[in-house]
């Protein structure tokens, strides 16, 4: 039976990276399609103020498995959830999520694809990451917050490198607010809490390959404070 996988990426002001990222990831879709399954690279432009979406549109003719979506700005997490819903509505068997800043490596996807029938959630862990001490601090803080709110220990809750069975993802998304900013953190925490079939893989995590990160520490702190209450509500719904 043919299976389908959607590679989904949010994109905000990524004109410096978006073409290179498409060039790197589209061959993964080509290989899966050539092997008899179905794969699409679906990128949602989250209201960028630069030429990100125009570049995506121009590249669609060159890359036949690229789906370029455009939407008003709603933030990273809400855009990820939007993409997950798009993939589910289009009949995806699996969803793979990564970001459009070039920090992850397509070659490291294949270990997950080979094990797609063994696990419902396969998530990367970022050891020796190269994107700065402040980002490492945020990851460690999130791990503690997840433990505090959900009473589960998650190796790397927010990694933008994950292959998920859409049926199980659809179930978990019922517990997550539609516009939740820390979407992948919630998915990871709920999956562990619900004892889903999960496997973790060490992955390479490079510095941003171009452009400027739109999230600074002050904004992360503000988001984190709000997330505490949201996490508590989500956890209460899991009881």
N, C-alpha and C positions, 0 to 999 in steps of 0.2 A: 504494500500500500504506500502510495506517495505521501511523503511528509513535507511540511512547509515550515520554513524558519524565516522570521523577519528580524533583520539587524536594525535596531532602532537607535537613533541618536538625536538628542536635542541640540540645537545650534543657536547661539546668541553672539552676534558680532564676531563671527569666525571667518571673515573674508581672508585672513592671512593663512588659515589652515584648511578650509573646507575642501578645496580641490585636491590637495595632497591626501587628505583622509579618504576621500572617495576613490582616488587612484589606488590607495593601499587596500581598501576593504572590498571594493567591487569584485576583484578576482576571487575572493572567497565565495561570493554568490555565484559567480560563473562556474566554479568547480562543483558546487553542490548541484546546480542545475544540470551540468554535464553528466553527473553521476546518477541522474534520474529522479532526484527530489526537486523541491522548489525553494528558491531563496530570493529575498528582496532586501535591498538596502533602503530603508525608509528614514528620512531625515526631516525633522520638523523645525522650521525657522521660527524662533520664539520672538517675533517682533523686533528683529535686529534693526539697528540704526545705520548699518553699513550695507555693503553689497552682497552679503551672504546669500540671500535668496536668489538674487539675479544670477549669481555664479552657479547655484544649484540648478536653476532652470536651464541655463546654457549647456550644462553637462548632461542633461537627461538624454539628448540624442546620441551622445557618445557612449553613454553607459545605460544599456537597456533595462537593467534591473534596479535602477535608481528611481525612487519615488520621492519627489520633493513636495513637502507640505508647507503651508504658510499659515500662521495663526497669530493673534494678538499676544503681546507679552504677558506671561503669567508666572514666570520663574521656572527654574530648573526642574524642581520636583513635580510641579503641576504638568509641565510639558512631558516629562517621563511617563506620568500616569496617562496623559492624553495619547501618547504613542502606544502604550500597552493596550489601551482600549481599541485603538485603530487596528493593531495587529490581531487582537482577538476577534474583532468584527469582520476582519478579512479572512478569517478561517485559519490562522496560524496554528501549527502544532507546537512550535517552540518560538520563544522570543529571546533574542540575544541583545543585551543593552551595553553600549559603551558610549563614551563622550566623543565629541567632534573636535577635540583639541590636539589629537595626535599623541596622547600620552601612552596609549596601549598598543600592543603588537598583534596583528592579525594571525601570525603563525601560532600564537599561544591559544587560539580558539579551538584548534583541532582536537586537543585532548578532551575538551568538553563535548564536542560533537560525537566523538567515538563512544562516550559514556552516557549519551543522552537517554538511553533506555534504563540505565541503572539508577539514575538520580533525577529528582524533579527540580532541584535547585542546585546549580553549580556556580560557585562564586569565587572570584579571585581574591587573594590576600596580598597586600602590598608591602612586602619586606624589602628593606633597603631602597625605599622609594627616593626619587630624585627631585621632588617638587618642593622641598624646603621644610625647615623644622616646624614652622607654624602649622603647616598642613598635617604633619605627623602628630602634633599636639592635639589638633582638632579630632583626628581619628581616635586617639587614645581617650580623649574626653567623651566622645560619642559612645565608645565601648563601655565606659563607666556609667554613663547616663542610661544606656539600654539595660545594663545589669540592674541599676537602681529602679527603673520603671517597670521592667518586664521580668526581672529575676532570672534572666538567662544571660550566658556569656557568649557573645558573638565575636568571632575572630576579627572580622573587618566588615562592619555593617554597611558601609556606604560605597563599597567598591563599584566603579562603573565598568564592570567586566563580569557579566553573569548570563548564563544560559538557563532558561526556565521553561518548564512544561506549562503551556497556557491554561490548561484545565485547573491545575493547582494554583497558578498565579491568579486566575479569575476568582477562585475561592478566597484567597488571601486579600484581594483588593476590596472585598465587601467590607472589610474592617477599617479601611483607610479613607479619610476625608478626600474629596475629589481634588482639592487644590493644595494638598499637603506638600510642604516644601521638601521635607526629608523623606521622600517617597521610598527610596531604596533602603534606607535605614529601617523604616517600618516593615517593608517586605521581609528583610533579613530577620528582624526580631520576631515577627509573627511566625515565619517559617520554622525557626528554632523552637519557639514556644509550642507550636502545634506538632512538633516532632516530624516534620516533613523529611523526606529523603534528601539529604544535603551532602554535598562534597565540596571541599575547599581546595584551591590550587594556588600555590605561589606564582605570582605573575610579575613581569617587568612593568615598572611605572615610571616613565620618563618625565622630564620637565615639559611644560607646554612647548609645543613646537613653533608657536608664533602667537602674536596678539597679546592681549592683557586679560588676566583673570578678572571677571566682574564681581567676584565675591571677596571682600576684605574681612579682616578679623572682627572689626566692629559690627559689621552686618551679620557675620556668623554668630557672634555672641547674642545679638538681638533675636535671631532666628532660633537659637538654642533655647533661650528663655521661654519663648512661645511654645516650642516643641515639648517642653516638660509637661505642660497642661494637656497638650494633644496626645502625647504618649500615654498619660494616665487614663484619658478617656478611651483610647484604643484598647489598652490593657483591660480595662473594666468590661469592655464589650466582648473580650475573649473568654471571660469567665463562664 
